[in-house]
Amino acid sequence: MDKFSKIQNGINTLIKKGIDYEIYGKSFLGEDLYAFHKGNYQGKQLLITASMHSREYISTLVVLNLIKDYNLETGCYFLPLVNPDGVKLVLEGNKFIKDDDFKKFLLRLNNNSPNFSLWKANARGVDLNVNFDAMWGMSKYTTVLPCSGGFIGETSNSEIENINLLKFIENKKFFLSIAYHSKGNVVYYGFEKLSKKETKISKKMAKSIAKPLNYKILQSKGSTGGLSDYLSYNKKIPSFTIELGNDKLTHPIKMNEIDKIYKNQYKMLKIIVKKYGVL
C-alpha cells in the first residue's frame, strides 16, 4: 500500500466509524475535500486545518488523530487534507497523472526531477498559503510564476481548494482557528495589519497554545496571503499557525515521527477549548 492510500484509509476509517463529515468540494484534480465535525453544532466553533503545504502531510496524521480523540462538547470542524493533489504528488510523484502534457508541466515546475518530495504547492504550481486575500502578493518570499512553492497565483483566492475552503467557512462562526504546518515547534501569532490591541490578545492566546506543547511563539512578520493572515484580519477570527516537529527534521517528516509530534496536541486542544471555547 502506498503512503497516500494510508492517508485515504485513515479518512475512510473515520467515516466508517460514523463521525459526522461532509465533502465541501473537489480539488483541481478532482479529489474530495473532507470536513469532519465533532461536538456541539450550536455556538461558536473551532476550526482546524492541515496539509495546506503538500510536503507537510505529517499535519494530516496529527489531525486524523485529533478527530479520533476529540470528545469535547464545544464544536470543532477538522479539515485534515486541504491540498490532496499536492500531497499525492509528494507521496507518489507525477505517475498518477494521466495527461502527458500535464505530467510534463509538473515535471518542468519541479526542475525536471521525478522526486516531488519537497513540493509545497497544489497541482497547478500555486502555493495555497500565499493565495488568500490578505496583503496578497506583498511578501518578498513569494514568486509570480508557477513553481513547487511560493507562487501567489494569478489573483488572490484563485485556487479551487481555497475557493471551496472559503465557501465552507463563510456562514459559520469560529472562535479560533489553528492551521497545522511543519516544521520548527513554533506557534505563529498575529498579522502585521492587526491593531496593537489585537496583536496583544493574539500573543496571549499563542502562549496558551504553546505552553502545553513546549513550543516557542513568534509573531508572524513578512507573511502575507496565508490562511491565518486572512482569517485573523479579514474575518477577525483569532488564528494561529502551528509548525509541527523539531527543526532538525527534514522535509517531508517521516510518518514514524507521528507519535512524538502528536504528544500533547490533544492536551493543548482541551486547554484552548476550555479557555476560549464558547458553547
Salt bridges, closest charged atoms under 4 A:
GLU31 OE2 - LYS88 NZ 3.31
ASP32 OD1 - LYS26 NZ 2.53
GLU56 OE2 - HIS53 ND1 3.33
GLU56 OE1 - HIS181 ND1 2.98
ASP127 OD1 - HIS53 NE2 2.73
GLU154 OE1 - ARG124 NH2 2.87
GLU159 OE1 - ARG124 NE 2.75
GLU198 OE2 - LYS236 NZ 3.12
ASP247 OD1 - LYS183 NZ 3.33
GLU257 OE1 - LYS260 NZ 3.81
